[in-house]
Amino acid sequence: MREETQKQRLLLSTIRMHEQLAEILAHKALEAEKARNWLCGCLAEGDPLKPCLAVHEQVVEMLEGIARVESGIVGHLKILLGEEESGGGMDMFGGKGEEPS
């Protein structure tokens, strides 16, 4: 397979992954809206801390998973563009990555 064809396939796969992540996030937004409404009802009843913490943990786990997937996609795109995977780029928090010593 030619290198150009391989790069096109990699880019198409990346596009599909982003589309699927967008769909996941859209569904999670609907789920979060339902959870918000449910939690508002719980706040009026009493001990709101337990259900709030459970929902918060689920949201954090989901966001961490998506961040890992996106980090992997960035690594693949860097390879595709011929850049080194480590070194002077941005880290996942928007700052400069540390230079290896």
For each residue, the residues with C-beta under 8 A, 3 or more apart:
1: 5 6
2: 5 6
3: 6 7
4: 7 8
5: 1 2 8 9
6: 1 2 3 9 10
7: 3 4 10 11 80
8: 4 5 11 12
9: 5 6 12 13
10: 6 7 13 14 76 80
11: 7 8 14 15 80
12: 8 9 15 16
13: 9 10 16 17
14: 10 11 17 18 73 76 77
15: 11 12 18 19
16: 12 13 19 20
17: 13 14 20 21 69 73
18: 14 15 21 22 73
19: 15 16 22 23
20: 16 17 23 24
21: 17 18 24 25 66 69 70
22: 18 19 25 26
23: 19 20 26 27
24: 20 21 27 28 66
25: 21 22 28 29 66
26: 22 23 29 30
27: 23 24 30 31
28: 24 25 31 32 59 62
29: 25 26 32 33
30: 26 27 33 34
31: 27 28 34 35
32: 28 29 35 36 59
33: 29 30 36 37
34: 30 31 37 38
35: 31 32 38 39 55
36: 32 33 39 40
37: 33 34 40 41
38: 34 35 41 42 51
39: 35 36 42 43 48 51 52 55
40: 36 37 43 44
41: 37 38 44 45
42: 38 39 45 46 48 51 52
43: 39 40 48
44: 40 41
45: 41 42 48
46: 42
47: 50
48: 39 42 43 45 51 52
49: 52 53
50: 47 53 54
51: 38 39 42 48 54 55
52: 39 42 48 49 55 56
53: 49 50 56 57
54: 50 51 57 58
55: 35 39 51 52 58 59
56: 52 53 59 60
57: 53 54 60 61
58: 54 55 61 62
59: 28 32 55 56 62 63
60: 56 57 63 64
61: 57 58 64 65
62: 28 58 59 65 66
63: 59 60 66 67
64: 60 61 67 68
65: 61 62 68 69
66: 21 24 25 62 63 69 70
67: 63 64 70 71 92
68: 64 65 71 72
69: 17 21 65 66 72 73
70: 21 66 67 73 74 92
71: 67 68 74 75 92
72: 68 69 75 76
73: 14 17 18 69 70 76 77
74: 70 71 77 78
75: 71 72 78 79 85
76: 10 14 72 73 79 80
77: 14 73 74 80 81
78: 74 75 81 83 84 85 89
79: 75 76 82 83 85
80: 7 10 11 76 77
81: 77 78
82: 79
83: 78 79 89
84: 78 87
85: 75 78 79
86: 97 100
87: 84 97 99 100
88: 96 97 99
89: 78 83 96 97
90: 94 95 96 97
91: 94 95 96 97 98
92: 67 70 71
93:
94: 90 91
95: 90 91
96: 88 89 90 91
97: 86 87 88 89 90 91
98: 91
99: 87 88
100: 86 87
101:
